Amino acid sequence: MNTFTFDDIVSKKDDPENYTRAEFKAAVTDEMMDKFLEISGDDNPLHRDSTFATDKGFRDRVVYGMLTASFYSRLAGVYLPGRNCILHSVESSFHAPVFVGDELTVSGFVKVKYESTRVIEVSAKIVNQDGTKVGKAKILAGFLE
């Protein structure tokens, strides 16, 4: 777990060459899908029934978009800035479906550092194993310091 303080952070705006960034990989599993169903109660057949999903034009059942977006919480809370993070907001969008078994790379960089409020804006994205961008997000994070 990273322990960046606000003063440790360098934004891309301030230094286009040496800005603060992070990434990690995560594989989506059936167990994650089951746990997300249990927590959310979202039993839409697109996420639960392979036949339904393939009949709708997908290659298999589609991973919950919010399960995919939950990786932005890990990015902020563990990596950027890490332990000192207090998440203010996440604006996410979905660009392509994710499927069980996909290996996702979640990455982000500090786009802007707001000195007056001690908040950072992280530009984040999620890419699958084929290099397809499946989502992007704007994250605003404050600091517990």
C-alpha positions, 0 to 999 in steps of 0.5 A, a space after each residue: 500500500 502506498 502512503 503518499 502525502 499531498 506534498 509527495 504528489 506531482 501532477 502531470 500539469 506541474 511536471 509532464 515528465 515526472 508526474 505521480 502514477 500507478 497501476 495494477 492488474 486484476 483478473 475477474 472471477 466467478 467468485 467476484 460476480 457471486 459476491 457482487 450479486 450478493 452485495 448489490 442484489 442486481 440479478 439482471 440475466 445479462 450478468 447471470 445467464 450465459 444463454 441470455 447474454 449470448 442471445 443479446 449479442 455478447 460472447 458470454 455473460 457480462 461483468 457488472 459495470 459497477 464491479 469493474 468500476 470498483 477497481 477505481 476504489 482500489 486504485 485510490 485507496 491502495 495506490 494513488 494516493 493510498 493509505 492517506 486517501 479519502 475518496 471524494 468522487 468517481 465519475 466513470 464511464 464504460 466503453 466495452 464489456 468485461 467478461 469473467 476471466 478477463 485480465 484488467 490493467 487499472 491505471 491512473 495518473 495525477 492530472 491536477 493537484 488543487 493546493 487550496 483544497 488539498 485534493 488531487 484529480 486522478 485520470 484513470 482507465 481500465 484496459 483488458 488483456 487485448 488492449 481494449 479500453 473498457 472504462 475510464 474515470 475521473 477520481 477526486 481524492 483528498 488526504 487524511 493528513 
